[in-house]
Amino acid sequence: MTDSPAQVFAAQLLASLAKLGVRSFFLAPGARSQALAIAAGQLADAGKIDLSIRLDERSLGFVALGCALASGEPSVIITTSGTAVANLHPAVLEASHAGVPLILLTADRPHELRGVGANQTTNQIGIFNDAVRECLDVVAPVGHEGEPAEAAELAAAAIGIALGYDAEQPGPVQLNLAFREPLSASSPDAAELNPRVALPAREEPETEFAVLDEAGKTVVVAGAGAGESAVELAEAFGWPLFAEPSSGARFGANVIVGYRELITSHELAREISRVVVFGKPTLGRGVVALLKNPSVEVIVVRNRSYGHFDVTRRAAKFCTELTVLEEPDFDWLTAWRAADAGLAKVAATVAPTRPALVEAVWAASEPGDQLLLGASRLIREADRWAPAKPVRVFSNRGLAGIDGTVATASGLAIAEARAGYRESITRALIGDLTLLHDAGSLAFDRAEGELNIQLIVGNDHGGTIFESLEPAQALDATSFERLFKTPQEVDIWSLAQAYGWRHILVETMAQLDDALAQRGRVIIEVKLD
């Protein structure tokens, strides 16, 4: 019999999660969470879970998010109390808005030590507010015989909530776990437990049909997370498809690559009478202006992961299935294709340009590879220049923050390796500020093995994305540079060396092509004007 009720409860909880099929666990070291860490280590040593360890909880959260984003399965995050929990907030917010399943096991002081000035103790209940689907405050175990069953039930409930088994949007769930001393013991061994546990019944959301009498001059807008359904609808009715890079829909015959330019300058844009929206569009003001146009009917196809979308508050219909009674007329699509073909294409260059960089990355990416786009100028360049090609593209567009991009790329690569695809390459196309914002995530757990990750850094020495926004015209050059562009001269080679990554400097397109063929952990620094 153990002398630590905390260890018994932690072992039963983690063993239950593992028995129910959760494989990906992520841990940052801490004292109050030591029982959870020991149980996770026991399960990992027995091959029942995969465990990754990070020093920084902020990075930990985004690595876990990236893994869940790629796999579609919950990631379990284990932290100690206090500021460790608060450091998860950016990743939790992104997961909430993008519908990514996370299970947060946040260790805490017992209730009698809260509000009395105890070390590393703050109010962790509601710390994430409505960013978590549910926050369960679990009292400190005392060793009574019903606690193992309670731990198993808690595990099943957490998985069901995170995956949206209640027909709600998937997302993060927090189990706030109070523990009293003694905080850990060597037994029980979580890997030897066989808890009696089962997942709750899964509810399916009701189907909402929309039937249109006529096709009209319709276009399909596919934002983040739209998926293949947007392609299928566009091709079924001959509608032009405006697909963002992370939509999962930027392929097929109906994609209009240059839609950003056409909807703001071409006469065809004035003929649009209806927009059907999939996913969450976030990249273009032109799309928002189109949705605001009172002469344009807006129909939104609901998206479980990204939740409710109606940024202009004028959607005429919401649905999960859409059909049209009228036969398709492909003349409308033909006109858009002709307009798209007439736009300027990427010119051959010796020195890399942003459009040429985008095209090179897309050309190098094979069907088995993964591509992550950071929240910088380059994702907008990709939205304009990326060709129609079935590339697996990810981006943190739930809140479109710069946070945790390096960590998210690591999580994507970890998920791919754990699925048995260690030969595929995970590429992240990011700006220099995005790299520096998450430089700490270059540190990694060597137990994960060798991963193929390329961080392709378009280095223009600062935030040139702001050059297209209002402050660039409103401020003098000195003020604009200091307040917005924030120029930097960090030696990325030294940064790579410090964290054990290979560094490749690219100043020509030929060098870029060679660099994109490299394997291992590589930072490819591309000099841009």
Sequence and secondary structure as in RCSB ss.txt:
>XXXX:A:sequence
MTDSPAQVFAAQLLASLAKLGVRSFFLAPGARSQALAIAAGQLADAGKIDLSIRLDERSLGFVALGCALASGEPS
VIITTSGTAVANLHPAVLEASHAGVPLILLTADRPHELRGVGANQTTNQIGIFNDAVRECLDVVAPVGHEGEPAE
AAELAAAAIGIALGYDAEQPGPVQLNLAFREPLSASSPDAAELNPRVALPAREEPETEFAVLDEAGKTVVVAGAG
AGESAVELAEAFGWPLFAEPSSGARFGANVIVGYRELITSHELAREISRVVVFGKPTLGRGVVALLKNPSVEVIV
VRNRSYGHFDVTRRAAKFCTELTVLEEPDFDWLTAWRAADAGLAKVAATVAPTRPALVEAVWAASEPGDQLLLGA
SRLIREADRWAPAKPVRVFSNRGLAGIDGTVATASGLAIAEARAGYRESITRALIGDLTLLHDAGSLAFDRAEGE
LNIQLIVGNDHGGTIFESLEPAQALDATSFERLFKTPQEVDIWSLAQAYGWRHILVETMAQLDDALAQRGRVIIE
VKLD
>XXXX:A:secstr
  S HHHHHHHHHHHHHHHTT  EEEE   STTHHHHHHHHHHHHTTSSEEEE S HHHHHHHHHHHHHHHSS E
EEEE STHHHHTTHHHHHHHHHHT  EEEEEEE  GGGTTTT TT    TTTTGGGSSEEEEE      TTHHHH
HHHHHHHHHHHHTTTTSS   EEEEEEE  SS   S S GGG                EEEES   SEEEEE BT
  HHHHHHHHHHT  EEE GGGS   STTB TTHHHHHHH GGGGG  EEEEESB  S HHHHHHHH TTSEEEE
E BTTTB   TTS  SEEESEEEESS   THHHHHHHHHHHTS      SS  HHHHHHHHHHH  TT EEEE S
SHHHHHHHHH  S   EEE  TTT  STTHHHHHHHHHHHHHHTT TTS EEEEEEHHHHHHTGGGG   GGG  
  EEEEEEE SS GGGGGSTHHHHS HHHHIIIII      HHHHHHHHT EEEEE SHHHHHHHTT  SEEEEE
EE  
